[in-house]
Amino acid sequence: YVADAQGFFAEEGLTVNIQHSSGQDEHLKLLLEGSVQVTTGTAAQAVRRVEEDLPVVAVALFGQRGDQGYVASAASGITSPADFKGRSVGFKAGVVPAELLAMLKGAGLTRNDVNLVSVGFDPRVFMEGQVDVYPVFLNNEPDTIRRAGMAINVIDPHEFGVPTLGLTYLVTRDTLADGDVVERFLRATMRATAWIEANRDAAVQIVLRHAEGADAEHQRFLLDTELANAARADGMGRATLDQWRALANLLREFDVIDSDVDVSRVFDGSTIDGLYERGEIR
């Protein structure tokens, strides 16, 4: 939104039509059929799609940690995975995530030491006491729950040694082969990200033009959380293959993927690295 509103796309000679996915991996379908040239997706999605031999590749990594975590009532005394023992722990979408299993393993526990409960996407299940530990999107739901009046503790798998990664820009291999398009898109959006960091309230107002009825304070929470999670010393958007390898090993260990994945096929940082090295992103 900001790259468009501030003219960064226009300066790169790009006409960008921002589309919105309805969910259910529609964004990947649109990418693969050529309806869009760039989309967002999680790092774990990128690894899974490459294992399926789909021609997608991540060209920037914003989430230096994953976006999924857990919350517990502040009154519960649950502050770490070790405290999950004997408690009811929720999981979404019918699948126990690797991050949860890894946290339990790190605390010397297994899935048999907790009561796993499949929950939906309505946090009232947690707020009404139906589960002790509830899965959340860290950039969003903790703020929603607190604003509803409930004091909570947040448990982030990354803080307990789990090698999670978050949001990426995804393109197809054909689009990446036309490196000029990817380079111009990344230059515009990374310039926009630098502008956002320096103008956070103004950035929220730009978003609100497209998100009718959204709450400005909540949007600011999302933005601040995402920027904090994206920060890295050598430049936002960059990553190492070691980071990706650790994530792929996590997904393999806990059977999210069925085979080893060559992470050099999952992430190609050459374009964004070049932009930083030439001083084109500041």
Residue pairs with C-beta under 8 A, 6 or more apart in sequence:
1 18
1 206
1 207
1 209
1 210
2 8
2 192
2 193
2 195
2 196
2 203
2 206
3 9
3 16
3 188
3 189
3 191
3 192
4 16
4 18
5 206
5 209
6 192
6 195
8 187
8 188
8 189
8 191
8 192
8 195
9 15
9 16
9 185
9 188
11 188
12 184
12 185
12 187
12 188
13 184
14 181
14 184
14 185
14 188
16 185
18 210
19 30
19 35
19 36
21 27
21 30
21 39
25 45
27 36
27 39
27 40
27 41
28 39
28 41
28 45
28 49
28 54
28 56
28 170
30 36
30 39
31 37
31 38
31 39
31 56
31 170
31 171
31 172
32 54
32 55
32 56
32 172
34 172
37 171
37 172
37 175
37 181
37 185
38 169
38 170
38 171
38 175
38 182
38 185
39 169
39 170
40 167
40 168
40 169
40 170
41 49
41 56
41 58
41 167
41 168
41 170
42 63
42 66
42 67
42 165
42 166
42 167
42 168
43 58
43 61
43 63
43 66
43 165
43 166
43 167
43 168
43 244
43 247
44 66
44 98
44 165
44 247
44 251
44 256
45 170
46 56
46 57
46 58
46 168
46 170
46 266
46 267
47 244
47 247
47 248
47 251
47 257
47 261
47 263
47 266
48 251
48 256
48 257
49 56
50 56
50 57
50 261
50 262
50 265
50 266
51 257
51 258
51 259
51 261
55 172
55 173
55 174
56 170
56 171
56 172
56 173
57 170
57 171
57 172
57 173
57 176
57 265
57 266
57 267
57 268
58 168
58 169
58 170
58 266
58 267
58 268
59 168
59 169
59 170
59 171
59 176
59 182
59 186
59 267
59 268
59 269
59 271
59 272
60 168
60 169
60 186
60 190
60 237
60 238
60 269
60 272
61 165
61 166
61 167
61 168
61 237
61 238
61 239
61 243
61 267
61 269
62 166
62 167
62 168
62 169
62 226
62 229
62 230
62 236
62 237
63 165
63 166
63 167
63 168
63 226
63 229
63 230
64 165
64 166
64 229
64 230
64 231
64 232
64 239
64 243
65 156
65 158
65 164
65 165
65 166
65 229
66 99
66 138
66 157
66 158
66 162
66 164
66 165
66 166
67 137
67 138
67 139
67 166
67 167
67 229
68 97
68 99
68 135
68 136
68 137
68 138
68 157
68 164
69 99
69 135
69 136
69 138
69 154
69 155
69 156
69 157
70 89
70 100
70 133
70 134
70 135
70 136
70 154
70 155
70 157
71 126
71 133
71 134
71 136
71 141
71 142
71 145
71 152
71 153
71 154
71 155
72 78
72 79
72 83
72 132
72 133
72 134
72 152
72 153
72 155
73 132
73 150
73 151
73 152
73 153
74 151
74 152
74 153
75 151
76 83
76 87
76 132
76 153
77 83
78 84
78 87
78 132
78 133
78 153
78 155
79 153
79 155
80 107
80 155
80 160
81 103
81 104
81 106
81 107
81 109
81 155
81 160
82 107
82 108
82 109
84 103
84 104
84 107
84 109
84 113
84 114
84 133
85 107
85 109
85 113
85 114
86 113
86 114
86 115
87 114
87 115
87 132
87 133
88 114
88 115
88 116
88 117
88 130
88 131
88 132
88 133
89 100
89 114
89 115
89 116
89 117
89 131
89 132
89 133
90 116
90 117
90 118
90 119
90 125
90 126
90 131
90 133
90 134
90 135
91 97
91 100
91 116
91 117
91 118
91 119
91 135
92 118
92 119
92 120
92 121
92 135
94 118
96 111
96 116
97 135
97 256
98 250
98 251
98 253
98 254
98 256
99 157
99 162
99 164
99 250
100 135
100 157
101 111
101 254
102 157
102 162
102 250
102 253
102 254
103 155
103 157
103 160
103 162
104 110
104 111
104 113
104 114
106 160
106 161
106 162
107 160
117 130
117 131
119 125
119 126
119 130
119 131
119 134
119 135
123 134
123 136
123 141
123 144
123 145
123 148
125 131
125 134
126 134
126 145
127 145
127 148
127 150
133 155
136 142
136 145
136 154
138 154
138 156
138 225
138 229
139 221
139 222
139 225
139 226
139 229
140 221
140 222
142 152
142 154
143 218
143 221
143 222
144 218
145 152
146 152
147 218
157 164
158 164
162 250
163 243
163 246
163 247
163 249
163 250
164 247
164 250
165 239
165 243
165 244
165 247
166 229
167 226
168 267
169 185
169 186
169 189
171 182
175 181
175 182
176 182
176 268
176 271
179 271
182 271
183 271
183 274
183 275
186 237
186 271
186 272
186 275
187 275
187 280
187 281
190 236
190 237
190 272
190 275
190 281
191 281
193 230
193 236
193 237
194 281
194 282
195 203
196 203
196 223
196 227
197 227
200 220
200 223
200 224
200 227
201 220
203 223
204 216
204 219
204 220
204 223
205 216
207 214
207 219
208 214
208 216
208 219
211 219
230 236
230 237
232 238
234 276
235 272
235 276
235 281
237 272
238 269
238 272
238 273
238 276
239 267
239 269
240 269
241 263
241 264
241 267
244 263
244 266
244 267
245 263
247 263
248 257
248 260
248 261
248 263
248 266
250 256
251 257
252 259
252 260
252 261
272 281
275 281
